Amino acid sequence: MKPTRILHLHSTFDLGGKEARAARLMNHFGDKAEHTILTAVPDALLARDAIDPDIAVSFPTNAPSLAGKPGPARYMRLAQYMQPFDVLLSYNWGSMDAVMAHRLLGSHYGLPPLIHHEDGFNEDEAERLDWKRNIFRRRALKRAYMLVVPSRTLEDIAAYVWKQPARKIRRISNGINVTAYAEPCNSSAIPGLERRQGEIIVGTLAGLRAVKNIPRLVRAVAACGENVRLVVIGAGPESERIKAEAHDLGISDRLVMPGFMDRPHRYLGLFDVFALSSDSEQFPISVVEAMAAGLPVMSTDVGDVRKMLSAANAKLVVSATDEAGFAAALKTLCNNADLRMELGADNRICAVRDYQESRMLAQYGALYGDALGRRDLGG
């Protein structure tokens, strides 16, 4: 059987939650699929390093752009480009013009089924959804085979805001290779981090964008005491702002920023506390990874985070508008080693029980297989 030709339509392909999941699925499908990846930001491709070298994947430079002013001519170019593929996988708002092209011209060009994945929102919709985008999504998604979301919050938005019928919404929780996170980490796995005696390491893993609000975390760490150090792993446009915040607070010597690092199981275990300071999330894979590593999690109350964590850890989750509460809860964790151990162990149990990668891979494989008219793409 010939490999399935899959076109991925991404907002960006820098390594965030949706990109990490897409790469794991590509690796899982192996030689059963060939992948073409288009992005609205063509040079944002950090996640390509997470794809196994033997996977057939291309990043064409002569394809129509996913960014630009909507219009008939552009939709026609997109539709014509989508014709040769067997299935189309679109992701987030940045791909929505391609989804609309599929809606308007799919029948005329005989386009393959499209499955849209919605994982959350950037800072422009962190506090309130854009009503114009809501209308556009509602119309564009009418011809989609399925809308896939990772969280209950997004499931409700899909049904009640975007008016998608229940039969076309599929919630698939993000999963990871939980077993890998049980392995001990090499103490030198994070460049620039050398643990000092009596030191507490607070760490986060994120694309450094404004919606992640890492400066909030910098301020909270500054309030926790001189024995608390912050490790920020990731890359993005907010990098200099984060460093400036640390400089202004006099904790530059307690901030470690090694940049982008893949395979988090190699280093997350070096943290004492995992922190998520975002203004908006849905079902962050980084929180699942921290749970699998046996870490307590300090988080803002965004998306499904409170439901993801163990019951005891969920009590520490605070509103994204309560910066003082966030800092106080983080300080409580930093000052109580027994509490950190207890919450971390509880989170590990939840990760093993609820977030195994095998379950997620099976659900996606079955869904994509259904769209292709075969039993299971991943089986």
Disulfide bonds with the S-S distance in Angstrom:
none
